[in-house]
Amino acid sequence: MKKPLISIMVGSDSDLLVLSDAVKVLDQFGVSFEITVSSAHRSPERTLRLVHNYYKNGVKVIIAAAGLAAHLAGVVAAHFPLPVIGVPLKGGALQGIDALYSTVQMPPGIPVATVGIDNAKNAGLLAVQILAVADKALEKKLTTYKKALSKTVEEKAKKLDAVGLKQYISEK
């Protein structure tokens, strides 16, 4: 098995389903990764041990996902010198807004790249883009991926023009 370039950390095993979207992206692009559960609050020593080992073992990006107070990404970023991507997760009384604020509002000097609430797919894509800065083959795969996105939109627009709004919606 290839040495992981990306590590995914989730604050709870209940978050694994949401993070499966990031896993699908990393699989699609052939990027090696590992995934584990660790909580900034319930297992702080484990979290720090993992982060230090990730750096020592050559991990280049960490995706950290948590809900509610969502301190996982910030704690990870405080101890990992390379990029950290935070995924705020929906849940609790505020439906993820608290997690979004906790993840995105980091103090100066400890940046966390933050994607939308539950948007693990974008976290995976951003991690791939970060790696692609130094990997031409990965950059080419991303270019192909984005061209396919554009083609899909053009096809949908063409169909809408051809069949009209009512029929287009009825076929959804």
C-alpha positions in Angstrom: 0.0 0.0 0.0 1.2 3.5 -0.9 2.2 5.8 1.9 -0.7 8.2 2.6 -0.4 11.7 1.4 -3.6 12.8 3.0 -5.1 12.0 6.4 -8.7 12.4 7.2 -9.7 12.9 10.8 -13.3 12.9 12.0 -14.4 13.9 15.5 -16.8 11.0 15.7 -17.6 7.8 13.9 -21.0 9.2 13.1 -19.2 11.6 10.8 -17.8 8.9 8.6 -20.7 8.8 6.2 -20.3 12.5 5.4 -16.6 12.1 4.8 -17.2 9.3 2.4 -17.6 12.0 -0.2 -14.0 13.0 0.3 -12.9 9.4 0.2 -14.7 9.0 -3.2 -12.8 12.0 -4.6 -9.4 10.8 -3.4 -10.1 7.3 -4.8 -11.2 8.9 -8.1 -7.9 10.7 -8.4 -5.8 7.9 -7.1 -4.5 9.7 -4.1 -3.4 7.7 -1.1 -5.0 8.5 2.2 -5.9 7.2 5.6 -8.9 7.9 7.8 -9.4 7.8 11.5 -11.6 9.0 14.4 -10.1 11.4 16.9 -11.7 14.2 19.0 -10.0 17.4 20.0 -12.1 17.3 23.2 -12.6 13.6 24.0 -9.1 12.3 22.9 -6.8 15.3 22.8 -3.6 13.2 23.4 -4.5 10.9 20.6 -5.2 13.8 18.3 -1.8 15.3 19.0 0.0 12.0 18.7 -1.7 11.4 15.3 -0.8 14.8 13.9 2.8 14.5 14.9 3.0 11.1 13.3 1.3 12.3 10.2 4.0 15.0 9.7 6.8 12.6 10.5 5.5 10.0 8.0 5.1 12.4 5.1 1.4 13.3 5.1 1.0 16.5 3.1 -2.6 17.6 3.9 -5.0 16.8 6.7 -8.7 17.0 6.3 -10.3 17.5 9.8 -14.1 17.2 10.2 -16.1 18.0 13.3 -19.5 19.4 14.3 -20.7 21.6 17.2 -17.7 23.4 18.7 -15.6 21.9 15.9 -12.2 22.5 17.4 -10.5 19.6 15.6 -9.3 21.5 12.5 -7.9 24.3 14.7 -6.1 22.0 17.1 -4.7 20.0 14.1 -3.6 23.3 12.4 -1.9 24.5 15.5 0.4 21.4 15.5 0.7 20.6 11.7 2.8 23.0 9.6 1.3 21.9 6.3 -2.3 22.6 4.9 -5.3 21.7 7.0 -8.8 21.6 5.5 -11.7 21.9 7.9 -15.1 20.4 7.2 -17.7 21.8 9.5 -20.5 19.3 10.1 -24.2 19.8 10.4 -25.8 18.9 13.7 -26.9 20.2 17.0 -29.2 23.1 17.7 -27.5 25.4 15.2 -27.4 22.9 12.3 -23.7 23.4 11.7 -23.4 27.2 11.8 -21.5 26.9 15.1 -19.2 24.3 13.5 -18.7 26.6 10.5 -17.8 29.6 12.7 -15.5 27.5 14.9 -13.6 26.2 11.8 -13.4 29.3 9.7 -12.7 31.9 12.5 -9.1 31.0 13.3 -6.7 33.4 14.9 -4.0 35.0 12.8 -1.1 32.6 12.3 -3.1 29.3 12.4 -5.0 29.2 9.1 -7.5 26.5 8.3 -8.9 26.2 4.8 -12.6 25.7 5.3 -15.3 24.3 3.0 -19.0 24.5 3.4 -21.0 22.6 6.0 -21.0 18.9 5.2 -19.1 19.6 1.9 -16.5 16.8 2.2 -16.4 16.5 -1.6 -14.9 19.9 -1.9 -12.5 19.1 0.9 -11.3 16.1 -1.1 -11.0 18.2 -4.2 -9.1 21.0 -2.5 -6.7 18.4 -1.0 -6.1 17.0 -4.5 -5.5 20.6 -5.9 -3.0 21.3 -3.1 -1.0 18.1 -4.1 -1.3 18.9 -7.8 0.9 22.0 -7.3 3.8 19.6 -7.3 2.3 16.7 -9.4 1.8 17.3 -13.1 -0.1 14.0 -13.6 -2.6 15.0 -10.8 -2.9 18.5 -12.3 -3.8 16.9 -15.7 -6.5 14.8 -14.0 -7.9 17.9 -12.4 -8.0 19.7 -15.7 -9.9 16.8 -17.3 -12.3 16.7 -14.3 -13.1 20.4 -14.6 -13.6 20.1 -18.3 -16.1 17.3 -17.7 -18.0 19.6 -15.2 -18.3 22.3 -17.8 -19.5 19.8 -20.4 -22.2 18.5 -18.1 -23.5 22.1 -17.5 -23.5 22.8 -21.2 -25.5 19.5 -21.9 -28.1 20.4 -19.2 -28.5 23.9 -20.6 -28.9 22.5 -24.1 -31.6 20.1 -22.9 -33.4 22.8 -21.0 -33.5 25.0 -24.2 -34.8 22.0 -26.2 -37.6 20.7 -24.0 -38.5 23.8 -21.9 -38.7 24.3 -18.2 -41.9 22.3 -17.3 -40.7 19.1 -19.1 -37.2 19.5 -17.8 -38.4 19.7 -14.2 -40.9 16.8 -14.7 -38.0 14.6 -15.8 -36.0 15.2 -12.6 
